[in-house]
C-alpha cells in the first residue's frame, strides 16, 4: 500500500464539514428532546398538582425547558466541533510533515 496524502486531506475536509454542522444538529436534537420532555413533565405536573394552570403558563414552561435543551445542545455541539477540528488539524499536520520530509531542495548533512 502506497502513501497517499489526498486521503488525509479529504479526511480533514470531512472533519471540518462535520464540525460546521454538528452545532446545529446538536441544538436541534437537544431542543426537540427538551420540548418533548418539557411537554410531558409540564402536563404531568399540571394534571397532578395544579388544577387551574392556564395555557400560557403551560406553553411558557414547555418553551423554557425547550430553550434549556437548545442551550445544552449548543454547548455540546461546540465541544464536539472543537474535537473534530482538532482531528482535522492533526491530519493536516501529518500532511505537512510528509511534505517537509520529502522536499528535494533541502540539503542533507553528511554523516562523518
KEKE-3310 file (N, C-alpha, C; in steps of 0.2 Angstrom, whole numbers, plus 5000, padded with zeros to 4 digits):
npx = (5004:5003:5008:4996:4993:4982:4971:4972:4970:4957:4950:4952:4945:4932:4931:4931:4919:4909:4911:4906:4893:4889:4885:4873:4865:4866:4860:4847:4843:4844:4836:4823:4821:4821:4809:4800:4802:4799:4786:4779:4783:4778:4764:4761:4764:4754:4742:4743:4747:4743:4728:4722:4730:4734:4734:4744:4754:4757:4762:4773:4781:4784:4792:4802:4809:4812:4821:4831:4836:4840:4851:4859:4862:4869:4881:4886:4887:4897:4908:4910:4912:4924:4933:4932:4938:4950:4955:4955:4965:4976:4977:4981:4993:5000:5001:5008:5020:5024:5026:5036:5047:5049:5055:5065:5074:5081:5096:5105:5114:5130:5135:5148)
npy = (4994:5011:5027:5040:5056:5063:5056:5059:5073:5074:5068:5077:5088:5083:5081:5095:5099:5091:5097:5110:5108:5101:5108:5114:5103:5096:5106:5106:5093:5092:5102:5097:5086:5092:5100:5090:5082:5093:5096:5084:5083:5095:5094:5083:5088:5098:5091:5083:5091:5104:5112:5122:5127:5139:5140:5148:5148:5135:5133:5142:5136:5124:5130:5136:5124:5118:5128:5128:5115:5118:5127:5118:5109:5117:5120:5107:5104:5113:5108:5096:5100:5106:5096:5088:5098:5099:5086:5087:5096:5089:5079:5087:5092:5080:5079:5090:5087:5076:5082:5091:5082:5076:5085:5090:5100:5103:5103:5088:5084:5077:5061:5059)
npz = (5000:4996:5001:5002:5001:4998:5004:5017:5016:5012:5022:5032:5027:5027:5041:5045:5038:5045:5058:5055:5054:5066:5077:5075:5072:5085:5093:5088:5090:5104:5108:5103:5111:5123:5122:5121:5133:5141:5138:5142:5156:5161:5158:5165:5178:5179:5178:5190:5202:5200:5197:5190:5179:5167:5149:5144:5154:5154:5140:5141:5151:5144:5133:5140:5145:5133:5127:5136:5133:5120:5122:5130:5120:5110:5118:5119:5106:5102:5109:5103:5090:5091:5094:5082:5073:5079:5076:5062:5061:5065:5055:5045:5049:5049:5035:5031:5038:5031:5018:5021:5024:5012:5003:4990:4989:5001:5008:5013:5028:5028:5035:5046)
capx = (5000:5007:5006:4993:4991:4975:4966:4972:4967:4949:4948:4952:4940:4926:4930:4929:4912:4905:4912:4902:4885:4887:4882:4866:4862:4865:4855:4840:4841:4843:4829:4817:4820:4819:4802:4796:4801:4796:4778:4777:4783:4773:4757:4761:4763:4748:4737:4744:4747:4740:4722:4720:4735:4731:4738:4750:4759:4759:4767:4779:4785:4787:4796:4808:4813:4815:4826:4837:4838:4844:4857:4864:4864:4874:4887:4888:4889:4904:4913:4911:4915:4931:4936:4933:4943:4957:4957:4957:4972:4981:4978:4984:5000:5004:5002:5014:5027:5026:5028:5043:5052:5050:5057:5072:5079:5084:5102:5106:5120:5133:5137:5155)
capy = (5000:5017:5033:5045:5062:5065:5053:5063:5080:5073:5066:5084:5092:5079:5083:5102:5099:5089:5102:5115:5106:5097:5113:5115:5096:5095:5111:5104:5087:5093:5106:5093:5082:5097:5102:5083:5081:5098:5095:5078:5085:5101:5091:5078:5092:5101:5086:5080:5096:5111:5110:5128:5130:5141:5138:5152:5145:5128:5134:5145:5131:5120:5133:5136:5118:5118:5133:5125:5110:5121:5129:5112:5107:5122:5119:5100:5104:5116:5104:5091:5103:5108:5089:5087:5102:5097:5080:5089:5099:5083:5076:5092:5092:5074:5080:5095:5084:5072:5086:5094:5077:5073:5090:5088:5106:5104:5099:5083:5084:5070:5058:5058)
capz = (5000:4995:5005:4998:5006:4997:5008:5023:5015:5011:5029:5036:5024:5030:5048:5045:5036:5051:5063:5054:5055:5072:5082:5073:5073:5092:5096:5086:5094:5112:5108:5102:5117:5128:5121:5122:5140:5144:5137:5146:5163:5162:5158:5171:5184:5178:5180:5196:5207:5198:5193:5186:5176:5161:5143:5143:5159:5151:5134:5143:5154:5139:5129:5144:5145:5126:5127:5140:5129:5114:5125:5131:5113:5108:5121:5117:5099:5101:5111:5098:5084:5093:5094:5075:5070:5081:5072:5056:5061:5066:5049:5041:5052:5046:5028:5031:5040:5025:5013:5023:5024:5005:4999:4987:4989:5007:5008:5018:5030:5028:5041:5045)
cpx = (5004:5004:5002:4990:4984:4970:4966:4969:4959:4947:4947:4947:4933:4925:4928:4921:4907:4905:4907:4895:4884:4884:4875:4862:4861:4860:4848:4838:4840:4837:4823:4816:4818:4812:4798:4796:4798:4788:4776:4777:4779:4766:4756:4760:4756:4742:4737:4743:4743:4733:4720:4726:4733:4736:4744:4756:4762:4764:4773:4784:4788:4793:4803:4812:4816:4821:4832:4840:4842:4851:4862:4866:4869:4881:4890:4891:4896:4909:4915:4914:4923:4935:4937:4938:4950:4960:4959:4964:4978:4983:4982:4992:5004:5005:5008:5020:5029:5029:5035:5048:5053:5053:5064:5077:5082:5091:5103:5113:5123:5135:5144:5158)
cpy = (5006:5023:5038:5051:5065:5062:5057:5070:5079:5071:5073:5088:5089:5081:5090:5103:5097:5094:5108:5114:5103:5102:5113:5108:5095:5100:5109:5098:5088:5097:5102:5089:5086:5099:5095:5082:5087:5098:5089:5080:5090:5098:5087:5082:5095:5097:5083:5085:5102:5110:5116:5131:5133:5139:5142:5150:5139:5129:5137:5140:5126:5123:5134:5130:5117:5122:5131:5119:5112:5123:5124:5109:5111:5121:5112:5100:5108:5112:5098:5094:5105:5101:5087:5091:5101:5091:5082:5092:5094:5080:5081:5093:5086:5075:5085:5092:5080:5076:5089:5088:5075:5079:5088:5094:5107:5100:5094:5083:5077:5068:5057:5053)
cpz = (5000:4999:5000:5002:5004:5001:5015:5022:5015:5018:5033:5033:5027:5038:5049:5043:5042:5056:5062:5055:5062:5077:5081:5074:5081:5095:5094:5090:5101:5112:5107:5108:5123:5128:5123:5129:5144:5144:5142:5153:5165:5163:5164:5178:5184:5180:5187:5202:5206:5194:5189:5183:5169:5155:5142:5148:5156:5145:5136:5147:5149:5135:5133:5144:5138:5125:5131:5136:5123:5117:5127:5125:5110:5111:5119:5110:5098:5104:5106:5091:5085:5092:5086:5072:5073:5078:5065:5056:5062:5059:5044:5043:5049:5038:5027:5033:5034:5019:5014:5022:5017:5001:4997:4988:4996:5007:5014:5021:5030:5034:5041:5050)
residu = (UNK:UNK:UNK:UNK:UNK:UNK:UNK:UNK:UNK:UNK:UNK:UNK:UNK:UNK:UNK:UNK:UNK:UNK:UNK:UNK:UNK:UNK:UNK:UNK:UNK:UNK:UNK:UNK:UNK:UNK:UNK:UNK:UNK:UNK:UNK:UNK:UNK:UNK:UNK:UNK:UNK:UNK:UNK:UNK:UNK:UNK:UNK:UNK:UNK:UNK:UNK:UNK:UNK:UNK:UNK:UNK:UNK:UNK:UNK:UNK:UNK:UNK:UNK:UNK:UNK:UNK:UNK:UNK:UNK:UNK:UNK:UNK:UNK:UNK:UNK:UNK:UNK:UNK:UNK:UNK:UNK:UNK:UNK:UNK:UNK:UNK:UNK:UNK:UNK:UNK:UNK:UNK:UNK:UNK:UNK:UNK:UNK:UNK:UNK:UNK:UNK:UNK:UNK:UNK:UNK:UNK:UNK:UNK:UNK:UNK:UNK:UNK)
# end
